[in-house]
């Protein structure tokens, strides 16, 4: 049993879904939490803020190159930081080589920045000069990849894909999305109940679940600014074990002014007492949500560290293959919730800050063609070494195609840029 199992036993998924406040802050980093508090709690007379952005961000360690340590920037990073494009490509290359796989690779270029596919399969078939049925099959397979909801045509399909792929989703969640999306969108739950005969409790359970879904499937791989690389947790070696602690010093702190609260409660004014209790409960709710958030972030981080122990102990140069569904299964929580927990969170180890999402990868996994993404990157490096740095990205694409390795010139450029950053 992992140490994270103990606190998680006390957390029910249904309770998380019903905690709108927790869902609002679950995917925020320390800086975003500060702005959130200023917006939501600034009018609460009993809450005082302590700002880490002004007093502690300058304490974030920098790496040997003099900038904040971040996988996307660190020239010593041992593997390529994830983007939506690379993550989809690496998962696609795990399939055996077929025409459908080649079309999947080509389709990745047509997925927009939000993770949607803004063309019909007929339009894409015309663009790619492929059989429409082959393109439709390729889209169907792309939609089974992570992040859940990718390659959807619209918001409804995006949410439906997330729900269908989530083993922890409520039983009726997909059915209601597919058949009553407009009613759900307009919060017309009475009409749903009248038509389906489902109880209010069943419908509400699904509604709570929908709150954890995200309409932007690419959000896990949004570019992270330098200010976003504040470490949420710190990992360290203790007797050949990788352990971690939460970095409270980089988070905004809430303090309750008990003295002022006590003075106000002594006033004999019913309206004032109602005002006081409202703001007191607001503070209590936020404190509870923050504690649950910390517990969930620690639990997810510990499982990631346990899985990637060999990487941290330098037994292997790259992280092991790991998907969001693997982490969700270990936590016993919905993939949608786990995705929120991982988003915007960073881990510091040996003075280098990594994004937790970069440990959700399949770079080292060997596909049915006998190659991994790391193998393909090595092949690109060898081609450039043999042909010279003047070789174009398209020429690299054509040479790889001779070995039945399909890749876009955009991805070749991405990998080449990473290789250039690795040069001393």
ZAMI-351751 format. One record per residue (C-alpha): residue number from 1; residue in one letter; x, y, z. Coordinates in pm, 1 decimal. Example, Ala and Ser with C-alpha at 12.3 -4.5 7.8 and 13.67 -1.06 7.14 Angstrom:
<nodes>
{1, a, {1230.0, -450.0, 780.0}};
{2, s, {1367.0, -106.0, 714.0}};
</nodes>
This chain:
<nodes>
{1, x, {0.0, 0.0, 0.0}};
{2, x, {136.3, 340.6, -96.8}};
{3, x, {150.5, 607.9, 170.9}};
{4, x, {-93.4, 811.1, -33.9}};
{5, x, {-363.3, 546.8, 11.4}};
{6, x, {-419.2, 638.2, 373.4}};
{7, x, {-543.0, 997.4, 329.8}};
{8, x, {-726.2, 910.2, 8.6}};
{9, x, {-938.2, 654.0, 193.2}};
{10, x, {-1104.4, 943.3, 373.4}};
{11, x, {-1183.4, 1130.8, 50.9}};
{12, x, {-1493.3, 1028.6, -141.6}};
{13, x, {-1506.2, 1114.0, -510.0}};
{14, x, {-1869.2, 1219.1, -475.8}};
{15, x, {-1771.1, 1470.6, -206.4}};
{16, x, {-1506.8, 1619.7, -437.8}};
{17, x, {-1756.0, 1653.0, -722.4}};
{18, x, {-2000.5, 1833.7, -493.4}};
{19, x, {-1735.3, 2077.2, -369.8}};
{20, x, {-1759.5, 2352.0, -632.1}};
{21, x, {-1502.4, 2559.9, -446.4}};
{22, x, {-1248.1, 2278.0, -460.0}};
{23, x, {-1311.2, 2223.7, -831.4}};
{24, x, {-1254.7, 2595.1, -891.4}};
{25, x, {-910.2, 2593.3, -729.2}};
{26, x, {-792.6, 2239.0, -800.5}};
{27, x, {-609.0, 2319.8, -1123.9}};
{28, x, {-469.5, 2658.6, -1014.3}};
{29, x, {-102.8, 2712.9, -933.1}};
{30, x, {23.8, 2931.9, -649.1}};
{31, x, {22.5, 3253.2, -849.7}};
{32, x, {-325.2, 3190.1, -988.4}};
{33, x, {-453.1, 3113.9, -638.9}};
{34, x, {-336.4, 3455.6, -525.0}};
{35, x, {-538.7, 3629.0, -795.2}};
{36, x, {-833.8, 3399.9, -725.3}};
{37, x, {-830.3, 3493.1, -355.4}};
{38, x, {-809.9, 3862.4, -435.7}};
{39, x, {-1115.7, 3829.3, -655.7}};
{40, x, {-1324.4, 3602.7, -432.1}};
{41, x, {-1221.2, 3692.4, -78.5}};
{42, x, {-1110.6, 4054.6, -89.3}};
{43, x, {-1442.7, 4174.4, 56.2}};
{44, x, {-1429.3, 3933.5, 349.6}};
{45, x, {-1340.4, 4155.8, 650.2}};
{46, x, {-1202.8, 3863.9, 853.3}};
{47, x, {-950.2, 3729.3, 603.4}};
{48, x, {-596.8, 3864.7, 576.4}};
{49, x, {-358.8, 3773.8, 292.1}};
{50, x, {10.4, 3705.0, 286.8}};
{51, x, {144.2, 3726.6, -67.2}};
{52, x, {409.5, 3474.7, -173.6}};
{53, x, {450.5, 3630.6, -519.7}};
{54, x, {603.5, 3943.3, -367.2}};
{55, x, {799.3, 3780.6, -85.3}};
{56, x, {893.0, 3428.0, -191.1}};
{57, x, {902.0, 3386.2, -565.7}};
{58, x, {1251.0, 3531.9, -576.6}};
{59, x, {1358.4, 3235.3, -360.3}};
{60, x, {1276.6, 2981.9, -635.8}};
{61, x, {1604.2, 2807.6, -718.3}};
{62, x, {1762.4, 2870.5, -1055.1}};
{63, x, {1958.3, 2612.3, -1247.1}};
{64, x, {2317.9, 2637.8, -1354.9}};
{65, x, {2222.6, 2842.6, -1661.8}};
{66, x, {2081.3, 3121.9, -1449.9}};
{67, x, {1710.0, 3092.2, -1534.1}};
{68, x, {1427.9, 2930.9, -1345.4}};
{69, x, {1449.3, 2556.6, -1384.9}};
{70, x, {1170.5, 2440.6, -1613.0}};
{71, x, {1170.6, 2138.7, -1845.3}};
{72, x, {1066.4, 2349.5, -2140.9}};
{73, x, {1359.4, 2585.0, -2083.9}};
{74, x, {1626.9, 2383.3, -1906.8}};
{75, x, {1910.7, 2306.1, -2147.3}};
{76, x, {2001.9, 2003.7, -1937.1}};
{77, x, {1650.6, 1857.6, -1941.6}};
{78, x, {1686.8, 1480.2, -1996.8}};
{79, x, {1384.7, 1451.2, -2224.5}};
{80, x, {1159.6, 1665.8, -2434.4}};
{81, x, {891.6, 1858.7, -2245.8}};
{82, x, {547.0, 1749.6, -2355.7}};
{83, x, {327.1, 1936.9, -2599.1}};
{84, x, {-9.6, 1820.0, -2726.3}};
{85, x, {144.7, 1754.6, -3067.4}};
{86, x, {432.4, 1539.5, -2939.4}};
{87, x, {211.3, 1352.3, -2692.9}};
{88, x, {-40.0, 1257.0, -2960.6}};
{89, x, {234.1, 1157.9, -3204.5}};
{90, x, {410.4, 939.0, -2950.6}};
{91, x, {87.1, 759.0, -2863.5}};
{92, x, {0.8, 717.0, -3231.3}};
{93, x, {337.0, 554.2, -3306.2}};
{94, x, {256.3, 280.2, -3054.8}};
{95, x, {8.9, 139.3, -3308.9}};
{96, x, {132.3, -103.4, -3571.9}};
{97, x, {215.5, 51.2, -3906.7}};
{98, x, {-92.4, 76.6, -4129.2}};
{99, x, {-243.1, 334.2, -4362.6}};
{100, x, {-471.4, 435.8, -4075.9}};
{101, x, {-171.7, 509.9, -3852.6}};
{102, x, {-18.3, 724.7, -4126.1}};
{103, x, {-343.9, 917.8, -4154.2}};
{104, x, {-352.1, 962.0, -3775.6}};
{105, x, {-6.7, 1121.6, -3792.7}};
{106, x, {-122.9, 1353.1, -4070.3}};
{107, x, {-438.7, 1449.1, -3878.9}};
{108, x, {-238.5, 1574.7, -3580.8}};
{109, x, {-141.8, 1879.0, -3789.3}};
{110, x, {-510.2, 1966.4, -3827.1}};
{111, x, {-592.9, 1965.5, -3454.8}};
{112, x, {-623.2, 2322.8, -3330.9}};
{113, x, {-458.9, 2479.5, -3025.2}};
{114, x, {-751.9, 2382.9, -2803.4}};
{115, x, {-736.2, 2019.1, -2906.5}};
{116, x, {-1038.0, 2023.1, -3141.0}};
{117, x, {-1058.6, 1891.7, -3496.0}};
{118, x, {-1236.3, 2176.1, -3681.0}};
{119, x, {-1304.3, 1982.3, -4000.8}};
{120, x, {-1542.9, 1704.1, -4097.2}};
{121, x, {-1394.9, 1372.4, -4195.6}};
{122, x, {-1506.0, 1436.0, -4554.6}};
{123, x, {-1317.3, 1766.8, -4561.3}};
{124, x, {-1008.7, 1602.1, -4415.8}};
{125, x, {-1029.6, 1316.5, -4663.9}};
{126, x, {-1022.4, 1571.4, -4946.0}};
{127, x, {-726.9, 1756.0, -4791.8}};
{128, x, {-530.5, 1434.0, -4739.8}};
{129, x, {-642.9, 1263.1, -5062.5}};
{130, x, {-755.0, 962.0, -4860.8}};
{131, x, {-1059.0, 736.0, -4851.5}};
{132, x, {-1320.2, 901.1, -4621.9}};
{133, x, {-1373.8, 571.8, -4434.1}};
{134, x, {-1001.0, 545.3, -4359.9}};
{135, x, {-998.7, 903.9, -4231.5}};
{136, x, {-1305.6, 835.6, -4016.3}};
{137, x, {-1133.5, 530.8, -3864.8}};
{138, x, {-821.4, 738.6, -3799.9}};
{139, x, {-1024.7, 1009.0, -3624.5}};
{140, x, {-1197.2, 745.2, -3410.5}};
{141, x, {-858.7, 610.7, -3298.6}};
{142, x, {-723.5, 961.8, -3231.7}};
{143, x, {-1022.6, 1027.5, -3008.5}};
{144, x, {-922.8, 730.3, -2793.4}};
{145, x, {-588.1, 887.1, -2707.8}};
{146, x, {-503.3, 1107.8, -2414.9}};
{147, x, {-584.2, 1375.9, -2322.9}};
{148, x, {-943.9, 1256.6, -2318.9}};
{149, x, {-1165.3, 1469.5, -2540.9}};
{150, x, {-896.7, 1541.6, -2800.6}};
{151, x, {-995.3, 1554.4, -3171.2}};
{152, x, {-1358.6, 1623.0, -3085.0}};
{153, x, {-1567.4, 1830.1, -3326.2}};
{154, x, {-1744.7, 2036.4, -3059.7}};
{155, x, {-1787.4, 2083.1, -2685.1}};
{156, x, {-2059.6, 1821.0, -2655.5}};
{157, x, {-1845.4, 1554.0, -2819.0}};
{158, x, {-1542.2, 1663.8, -2614.6}};
{159, x, {-1726.8, 1617.6, -2285.2}};
{160, x, {-1883.1, 1294.1, -2406.9}};
{161, x, {-1543.7, 1149.0, -2501.5}};
{162, x, {-1406.7, 1234.5, -2156.7}};
{163, x, {-1704.9, 1067.5, -1992.2}};
{164, x, {-1701.2, 752.7, -2205.5}};
{165, x, {-1330.6, 696.5, -2136.0}};
{166, x, {-1363.5, 754.1, -1761.7}};
{167, x, {-1419.6, 435.6, -1559.4}};
{168, x, {-1521.1, 643.6, -1257.3}};
{169, x, {-1788.9, 845.4, -1439.2}};
{170, x, {-2145.6, 815.1, -1305.6}};
{171, x, {-2345.2, 544.2, -1483.1}};
{172, x, {-2590.2, 781.7, -1652.1}};
{173, x, {-2343.9, 1064.7, -1727.0}};
{174, x, {-2275.5, 973.4, -2091.1}};
{175, x, {-2643.2, 901.2, -2163.2}};
{176, x, {-2753.4, 1242.9, -2038.1}};
{177, x, {-2477.3, 1424.7, -2227.5}};
{178, x, {-2564.3, 1253.0, -2551.1}};
{179, x, {-2941.4, 1297.6, -2530.2}};
{180, x, {-3000.2, 1602.5, -2310.5}};
{181, x, {-2703.9, 1830.8, -2372.5}};
{182, x, {-2916.2, 2140.1, -2434.6}};
{183, x, {-3120.9, 2078.6, -2119.1}};
{184, x, {-2802.1, 2037.8, -1917.9}};
{185, x, {-2657.2, 2352.8, -2072.8}};
{186, x, {-2967.8, 2548.7, -1968.9}};
{187, x, {-2987.2, 2374.9, -1628.8}};
{188, x, {-3333.7, 2247.8, -1713.2}};
{189, x, {-3307.8, 1943.5, -1489.6}};
{190, x, {-3682.7, 1917.7, -1436.6}};
{191, x, {-3734.4, 1846.2, -1807.4}};
{192, x, {-3472.6, 1572.0, -1793.0}};
{193, x, {-3637.2, 1418.7, -1490.8}};
{194, x, {-3980.5, 1433.7, -1652.0}};
{195, x, {-3858.5, 1268.7, -1973.0}};
{196, x, {-3628.9, 1003.1, -1827.8}};
{197, x, {-3788.1, 928.0, -1492.0}};
{198, x, {-3444.2, 949.7, -1334.3}};
{199, x, {-3433.0, 1070.9, -975.9}};
{200, x, {-3311.1, 1418.4, -889.2}};
{201, x, {-3018.3, 1261.4, -701.4}};
{202, x, {-2898.7, 1067.3, -1009.1}};
{203, x, {-2920.6, 1374.1, -1232.5}};
{204, x, {-2742.9, 1591.1, -975.4}};
{205, x, {-2463.1, 1335.3, -940.5}};
{206, x, {-2401.3, 1365.9, -1313.8}};
{207, x, {-2413.4, 1745.2, -1298.9}};
{208, x, {-2152.1, 1746.7, -1022.3}};
{209, x, {-1937.8, 1520.0, -1238.6}};
{210, x, {-1965.2, 1752.3, -1539.6}};
{211, x, {-1817.8, 2030.9, -1325.9}};
{212, x, {-1487.9, 1841.1, -1323.8}};
{213, x, {-1471.4, 1810.0, -1703.3}};
{214, x, {-1287.4, 2062.2, -1916.1}};
{215, x, {-1401.7, 2188.8, -2258.3}};
{216, x, {-1041.4, 2249.3, -2368.7}};
{217, x, {-869.3, 1910.1, -2402.2}};
{218, x, {-531.7, 2071.4, -2479.6}};
{219, x, {-526.1, 2262.1, -2149.3}};
{220, x, {-293.2, 2008.6, -1987.0}};
{221, x, {-24.8, 2110.9, -2236.0}};
{222, x, {-73.6, 2485.1, -2243.6}};
{223, x, {253.8, 2674.2, -2257.8}};
{224, x, {374.5, 2755.8, -1909.7}};
{225, x, {521.2, 3101.6, -1842.4}};
{226, x, {831.8, 3137.6, -1630.3}};
{227, x, {621.4, 3258.6, -1336.5}};
{228, x, {430.0, 2929.4, -1356.2}};
{229, x, {735.0, 2720.2, -1270.7}};
{230, x, {701.1, 2772.6, -896.8}};
{231, x, {737.9, 2425.8, -737.7}};
{232, x, {424.9, 2297.5, -566.1}};
{233, x, {609.3, 2002.1, -414.9}};
{234, x, {973.3, 1922.4, -347.5}};
{235, x, {1116.8, 1572.3, -389.0}};
{236, x, {1428.4, 1456.5, -206.4}};
{237, x, {1625.4, 1137.9, -145.0}};
{238, x, {1601.5, 980.8, 198.8}};
{239, x, {1779.4, 645.6, 245.2}};
{240, x, {1738.7, 542.2, -118.7}};
{241, x, {1374.2, 644.9, -115.4}};
{242, x, {1227.4, 942.2, -300.9}};
{243, x, {1005.5, 1140.9, -66.7}};
{244, x, {830.8, 1473.8, -99.0}};
{245, x, {691.2, 1768.6, 88.8}};
{246, x, {446.0, 2043.8, -1.2}};
{247, x, {601.7, 2385.9, -64.8}};
{248, x, {368.7, 2601.1, 143.2}};
{249, x, {609.3, 2895.0, 120.9}};
{250, x, {523.0, 2950.6, -244.7}};
{251, x, {148.6, 2966.9, -181.6}};
{252, x, {-72.9, 3253.2, -65.4}};
{253, x, {-165.0, 3225.6, 299.5}};
{254, x, {-503.3, 3303.0, 448.0}};
{255, x, {-527.9, 3423.2, 804.2}};
{256, x, {-849.4, 3462.1, 999.0}};
{257, x, {-871.9, 3776.9, 1211.8}};
{258, x, {-1017.0, 3612.8, 1522.4}};
{259, x, {-997.4, 3930.2, 1731.9}};
{260, x, {-1205.6, 4135.9, 1490.1}};
{261, x, {-1449.1, 3846.6, 1445.5}};
{262, x, {-1499.9, 3822.3, 1820.2}};
{263, x, {-1564.7, 4193.7, 1846.9}};
{264, x, {-1826.1, 4179.1, 1574.2}};
{265, x, {-2007.2, 3878.4, 1721.4}};
{266, x, {-2065.2, 4075.0, 2043.2}};
{267, x, {-2281.5, 4326.4, 1855.9}};
{268, x, {-2658.6, 4274.0, 1899.1}};
{269, x, {-2766.4, 4320.7, 1541.0}};
{270, x, {-2937.3, 4035.0, 1351.5}};
{271, x, {-2838.4, 4165.0, 1006.1}};
{272, x, {-2480.9, 4206.4, 1120.2}};
{273, x, {-2476.0, 3855.8, 1267.8}};
{274, x, {-2601.1, 3709.0, 938.9}};
{275, x, {-2326.9, 3902.3, 756.9}};
{276, x, {-2064.2, 3774.9, 1000.8}};
{277, x, {-2169.3, 3412.1, 974.7}};
{278, x, {-2176.6, 3425.9, 595.4}};
{279, x, {-1815.2, 3540.1, 578.6}};
{280, x, {-1704.7, 3305.6, 854.5}};
{281, x, {-1846.0, 3008.4, 663.1}};
{282, x, {-1677.0, 3136.8, 348.3}};
{283, x, {-1342.0, 3123.2, 527.5}};
{284, x, {-1410.2, 2774.0, 665.1}};
{285, x, {-1512.2, 2643.5, 321.4}};
{286, x, {-1199.1, 2784.9, 160.7}};
{287, x, {-974.3, 2639.9, 430.4}};
{288, x, {-1131.4, 2297.7, 382.4}};
{289, x, {-1095.6, 2318.3, 3.8}};
{290, x, {-729.4, 2419.2, 34.1}};
{291, x, {-652.7, 2126.9, 263.0}};
{292, x, {-821.7, 1880.3, 27.5}};
{293, x, {-637.6, 2032.5, -267.7}};
{294, x, {-301.9, 1992.1, -92.7}};
{295, x, {-384.7, 1633.7, 0.6}};
{296, x, {-477.3, 1545.2, -356.5}};
{297, x, {-169.6, 1713.5, -506.7}};
{298, x, {55.7, 1528.6, -262.0}};
{299, x, {-116.0, 1197.9, -335.4}};
{300, x, {-79.6, 1235.9, -713.0}};
{301, x, {280.5, 1355.4, -680.5}};
{302, x, {372.9, 1062.6, -458.1}};
{303, x, {231.8, 811.6, -705.7}};
{304, x, {419.1, 978.9, -991.0}};
{305, x, {739.4, 972.6, -787.6}};
{306, x, {687.7, 607.6, -694.3}};
{307, x, {638.5, 519.2, -1060.5}};
{308, x, {935.6, 728.0, -1176.8}};
{309, x, {1169.7, 629.8, -892.3}};
{310, x, {1434.6, 492.8, -1129.9}};
{311, x, {1445.5, 823.3, -1313.6}};
{312, x, {1493.1, 1023.6, -995.7}};
{313, x, {1759.5, 782.5, -870.6}};
{314, x, {1933.9, 808.3, -1211.7}};
{315, x, {1886.1, 438.5, -1286.9}};
{316, x, {1716.8, 534.3, -1615.7}};
{317, x, {1775.6, 854.3, -1818.9}};
{318, x, {1408.6, 911.5, -1900.9}};
{319, x, {1075.0, 861.8, -1722.2}};
{320, x, {881.5, 539.4, -1763.1}};
{321, x, {567.2, 534.9, -1977.1}};
{322, x, {272.7, 659.8, -1773.5}};
{323, x, {-74.5, 774.1, -1876.2}};
{324, x, {-341.0, 972.6, -1698.1}};
{325, x, {-566.8, 668.2, -1686.2}};
{326, x, {-289.8, 478.4, -1500.6}};
{327, x, {-263.6, 751.2, -1238.5}};
{328, x, {-642.5, 776.5, -1208.4}};
{329, x, {-672.8, 402.3, -1153.4}};
{330, x, {-409.9, 410.7, -879.8}};
{331, x, {-581.2, 701.2, -705.9}};
{332, x, {-926.2, 548.8, -747.2}};
{333, x, {-1052.5, 878.1, -885.7}};
{334, x, {-1200.5, 1001.5, -1210.5}};
{335, x, {-956.3, 1086.4, -1490.3}};
{336, x, {-1121.1, 1427.0, -1507.9}};
{337, x, {-1037.2, 1495.7, -1143.5}};
{338, x, {-683.3, 1362.6, -1173.5}};
{339, x, {-626.7, 1582.1, -1473.9}};
{340, x, {-724.6, 1888.0, -1267.2}};
{341, x, {-490.9, 1777.1, -989.6}};
{342, x, {-193.1, 1746.9, -1225.6}};
{343, x, {-255.7, 2061.6, -1431.5}};
{344, x, {-31.2, 2361.6, -1355.8}};
{345, x, {157.1, 2170.5, -1085.0}};
{346, x, {534.6, 2150.9, -1065.1}};
{347, x, {780.7, 1933.7, -878.6}};
{348, x, {1133.2, 2031.6, -777.5}};
{349, x, {1411.7, 1774.3, -754.6}};
{350, x, {1786.5, 1847.0, -739.9}};
{351, x, {1718.9, 2217.8, -797.8}};
{352, x, {1535.4, 2149.4, -1124.2}};
{353, x, {1162.4, 2219.6, -1156.1}};
{354, x, {958.2, 1975.0, -1364.0}};
{355, x, {595.2, 1997.6, -1465.8}};
{356, x, {394.4, 1701.7, -1334.7}};
{357, x, {231.1, 1673.9, -1677.6}};
{358, x, {571.6, 1595.2, -1830.6}};
{359, x, {571.3, 1267.1, -1638.7}};
{360, x, {250.7, 1171.6, -1821.1}};
{361, x, {424.2, 1044.5, -2131.7}};
{362, x, {498.6, 743.5, -2350.1}};
{363, x, {830.5, 860.7, -2497.4}};
{364, x, {1018.1, 549.8, -2388.0}};
{365, x, {744.5, 298.2, -2470.5}};
{366, x, {820.4, 69.0, -2764.5}};
{367, x, {533.0, 38.6, -3009.8}};
{368, x, {423.1, -253.2, -3222.4}};
{369, x, {666.8, -144.5, -3492.6}};
{370, x, {958.0, -191.2, -3253.9}};
{371, x, {1027.3, 180.0, -3211.5}};
{372, x, {972.8, 432.4, -2933.8}};
{373, x, {955.2, 810.3, -2966.5}};
{374, x, {1305.2, 823.3, -2820.4}};
{375, x, {1424.0, 589.2, -3098.0}};
{376, x, {1270.6, 819.1, -3358.5}};
{377, x, {1438.0, 1121.6, -3202.7}};
{378, x, {1769.0, 933.3, -3217.3}};
{379, x, {1710.2, 853.9, -3584.8}};
{380, x, {1649.1, 1222.1, -3656.2}};
{381, x, {1970.5, 1308.7, -3475.3}};
{382, x, {2164.1, 1051.4, -3678.4}};
{383, x, {2023.1, 1183.3, -4006.1}};
{384, x, {2128.4, 1537.5, -3918.5}};
{385, x, {2472.2, 1414.3, -3813.9}};
{386, x, {2521.2, 1222.4, -4140.4}};
{387, x, {2360.5, 1473.2, -4378.2}};
{388, x, {2472.0, 1791.8, -4206.4}};
{389, x, {2279.4, 2058.8, -4017.8}};
{390, x, {2176.1, 2228.1, -4343.9}};
{391, x, {1933.6, 1946.8, -4423.7}};
{392, x, {1576.1, 2071.3, -4428.2}};
{393, x, {1299.2, 1941.7, -4204.1}};
{394, x, {1109.4, 1817.0, -4510.3}};
{395, x, {1416.1, 1622.7, -4626.1}};
{396, x, {1431.8, 1454.2, -4284.5}};
{397, x, {1061.7, 1366.7, -4317.4}};
{398, x, {1123.8, 1206.1, -4657.2}};
{399, x, {1421.9, 1002.0, -4532.3}};
{400, x, {1222.1, 870.5, -4237.1}};
{401, x, {933.7, 784.2, -4467.4}};
{402, x, {1162.0, 544.4, -4653.5}};
{403, x, {1177.5, 345.0, -4329.3}};
{404, x, {796.4, 366.7, -4299.9}};
{405, x, {822.4, 622.3, -4020.8}};
{406, x, {567.3, 896.5, -4083.8}};
{407, x, {619.3, 1231.6, -3915.4}};
{408, x, {529.1, 1591.8, -3994.3}};
{409, x, {789.6, 1858.1, -4061.1}};
{410, x, {646.0, 2051.4, -3764.0}};
{411, x, {741.8, 1768.1, -3529.9}};
{412, x, {1083.9, 1730.3, -3688.9}};
{413, x, {1143.0, 2099.6, -3622.4}};
{414, x, {1025.9, 2054.0, -3264.1}};
{415, x, {1268.5, 1767.4, -3206.6}};
{416, x, {1553.2, 1951.2, -3381.3}};
{417, x, {1500.2, 2258.8, -3165.1}};
{418, x, {1519.9, 2037.8, -2857.4}};
{419, x, {1844.7, 1882.3, -2981.1}};
{420, x, {1994.6, 2226.5, -3040.5}};
{421, x, {1907.5, 2321.5, -2682.6}};
{422, x, {2092.6, 2013.9, -2560.8}};
{423, x, {2417.1, 2133.6, -2715.3}};
{424, x, {2667.7, 2258.6, -2453.1}};
</nodes>
